[in-house]
Amino acid sequence: MIVGTVMERKKYEFRVGLAPSSVKEYVSHGHQVIVEKDAGIGSGYTNDDYENAGAIIIDKTADVWAKSDMIVKVKEPLAEEFRYLRPDLLLYTYLHLAANEPLTKELLAKHVKAIAYETIVEEDGSLPCLAPMSEVAGRLAAIEGAKYLEKPFGGSGVLISGVPGVSQAKVVIIGAGVVGENALKMLVGMGAAVTVLDVNLKKLTYLDDLYGNRIQTLYSTSDHIEKAVTEADLVIGAVLLPGKKAPKLIKRDYYKKMRPGSVIVDVAIDQGGATEVSHSTYHDEPTYVVDGIIHYGVANMPGAVPRTSTEALNHATLKYGLLIADHGLEQAIARNDALKQGVNCYQGDCTCKGVAEALDIPYVVLH
Ligand SMILES: NC(=O)c1ccc[n+]([C@@H]2O[C@H](COP(=O)([O-])OP(=O)(O)OC[C@H]3O[C@@H](n4cnc5c(N)ncnc54)[C@H](O)[C@@H]3O)[C@@H](O)[C@H]2O)c1
């Protein structure tokens, strides 16, 4: 199979679908890999890195799309890329089609075989191609939160760890999933006083076993949230209700009691955010202030660290990509049910129930 990757065109997207280490794997499995010139530059990979891994560098974007049997990307194709879609092209990338009717229509009309990273679901319900980006976002949330607490960034001037004789920052994490757990790991390491809230008692028990009295766990009720948030220097919003908008757990009313310059890192912003005033921001202007409280609302946090994010994403996507390349999509999904769930469009049919329901279009079961 000819496997290709192109430069991402979305604003502030510096990740790339294939890292050189993945290229090497595809090549060692007997596939040919073509890479658009400079596609990896944003993640720190040179054209030489790709050539040394066995790829062929191609100048023109259109040629990469035209020659590839499978295109491996990071983000969904933009309108300017629709012209490259064609029947039987395998498109393997994040798609988020439930919120993108124009792209869905294009993929169906052009009979593309589209596999979405975000709907690959393992037997235990885990989302292997989403988890690494939540890991990055959770860890970054701790770093960004600590940064915006600094006075020059408008913060209250509290050092996360404190120093001997001076208390450390009080940090509240709402939602103890992948994001929350990774933020927690960093913040405990940084010496913060952390409280974690969740509605999943099993999760809280696990964290209590792991960290003991170095952290406080609280069942997530509005009372507990209000008390914890109003006393916090830094709040990390990391809730998720699968398939729904994030609940607005952090009320504007609480801000009156908070110390001015306290920070809310609203990681759940890609699902609408966890505060009543949430709106999304970009990396060039990541924060906004409401009633003296700093809100960080970047919806694409992993984009700030493309080198790490590209590597982590590749580690998650490579396994399924190789399955497709080695066996063809039809054989690959017969062997792997998780991958089968990733197929959103197949030769003109919508094969993902969630997407079909969201867009009110016919759903066809993939056999
Ligand atoms: N901004 C970004 O760049 C970025 C990157 C990655 C993930 N995210 C977002 O971060 C959020 C969390 O992702 P995740 O991978 O950790 O999800 P996850 O499913 O692993 O964890 C979500 C947690 O929220 C908990 N929860 C649900 N309702 C709650 C409530 N009322 N109170 C407290 N906890 C509650 C769940 O029990 C679960 O433990 C999602 O919205 C995800 O889309 C954003």
PDBQT file of the ligand as one rigid body, heavy atoms in Angstrom, charges set to zero:
ROOT
HETATM    1  N1  LIG A 401      -8.736  21.436  25.658  1.00  0.00    +0.000 N 
HETATM    2  C1  LIG A 401      -8.065  20.427  25.160  1.00  0.00    +0.000 C 
HETATM    3  O1  LIG A 401      -7.104  20.597  24.414  1.00  0.00    +0.000 OA
HETATM    4  C2  LIG A 401      -8.459  19.023  25.516  1.00  0.00    +0.000 A 
HETATM    5  C3  LIG A 401      -7.597  17.960  25.241  1.00  0.00    +0.000 A 
HETATM    6  C4  LIG A 401      -7.987  16.664  25.656  1.00  0.00    +0.000 A 
HETATM    7  C5  LIG A 401      -9.217  16.474  26.296  1.00  0.00    +0.000 A 
HETATM    8  N2  LIG A 401     -10.039  17.555  26.507  1.00  0.00    +0.000 N 
HETATM    9  C6  LIG A 401     -11.336  17.456  27.192  1.00  0.00    +0.000 C 
HETATM   10  O2  LIG A 401     -11.132  17.258  28.589  1.00  0.00    +0.000 OA
HETATM   11  C7  LIG A 401     -12.306  16.657  29.136  1.00  0.00    +0.000 C 
HETATM   12  C8  LIG A 401     -11.929  15.454  29.988  1.00  0.00    +0.000 C 
HETATM   13  O3  LIG A 401     -11.402  14.441  29.142  1.00  0.00    +0.000 OA
HETATM   14  P1  LIG A 401     -10.937  13.031  29.722  1.00  0.00    +0.000 P 
HETATM   15  O4  LIG A 401     -10.223  12.334  28.621  1.00  0.00    +0.000 OA
HETATM   16  O5  LIG A 401     -10.271  13.210  31.029  1.00  0.00    +0.000 OA
HETATM   17  O6  LIG A 401     -12.359  12.327  29.954  1.00  0.00    +0.000 OA
HETATM   18  P2  LIG A 401     -12.632  11.077  30.911  1.00  0.00    +0.000 P 
HETATM   19  O7  LIG A 401     -13.903  10.468  30.436  1.00  0.00    +0.000 OA
HETATM   20  O8  LIG A 401     -11.416  10.228  31.044  1.00  0.00    +0.000 OA
HETATM   21  O9  LIG A 401     -12.887  11.761  32.342  1.00  0.00    +0.000 OA
HETATM   22  C9  LIG A 401     -13.991  12.570  32.625  1.00  0.00    +0.000 C 
HETATM   23  C10 LIG A 401     -14.295  12.454  34.103  1.00  0.00    +0.000 C 
HETATM   24  O10 LIG A 401     -15.324  13.388  34.427  1.00  0.00    +0.000 OA
HETATM   25  C11 LIG A 401     -16.071  12.790  35.469  1.00  0.00    +0.000 C 
HETATM   26  N3  LIG A 401     -17.337  13.485  35.687  1.00  0.00    +0.000 N 
HETATM   27  C12 LIG A 401     -18.504  13.391  34.996  1.00  0.00    +0.000 A 
HETATM   28  N4  LIG A 401     -19.431  14.180  35.564  1.00  0.00    +0.000 NA
HETATM   29  C13 LIG A 401     -18.839  14.786  36.631  1.00  0.00    +0.000 A 
HETATM   30  C14 LIG A 401     -19.269  15.714  37.615  1.00  0.00    +0.000 A 
HETATM   31  N5  LIG A 401     -20.532  16.179  37.628  1.00  0.00    +0.000 N 
HETATM   32  N6  LIG A 401     -18.390  16.111  38.546  1.00  0.00    +0.000 NA
HETATM   33  C15 LIG A 401     -17.126  15.666  38.557  1.00  0.00    +0.000 A 
HETATM   34  N7  LIG A 401     -16.657  14.774  37.662  1.00  0.00    +0.000 NA
HETATM   35  C16 LIG A 401     -17.498  14.354  36.713  1.00  0.00    +0.000 A 
HETATM   36  C17 LIG A 401     -16.229  11.343  34.985  1.00  0.00    +0.000 C 
HETATM   37  O11 LIG A 401     -16.648  10.481  36.032  1.00  0.00    +0.000 OA
HETATM   38  C18 LIG A 401     -14.816  11.060  34.511  1.00  0.00    +0.000 C 
HETATM   39  O12 LIG A 401     -13.994  10.503  35.522  1.00  0.00    +0.000 OA
HETATM   40  C19 LIG A 401     -13.176  16.305  27.924  1.00  0.00    +0.000 C 
HETATM   41  O13 LIG A 401     -14.131  17.311  27.725  1.00  0.00    +0.000 OA
HETATM   42  C20 LIG A 401     -12.196  16.281  26.777  1.00  0.00    +0.000 C 
HETATM   43  O14 LIG A 401     -12.829  16.499  25.536  1.00  0.00    +0.000 OA
HETATM   44  C21 LIG A 401      -9.673  18.805  26.121  1.00  0.00    +0.000 A 
ENDROOT
TORSDOF 0
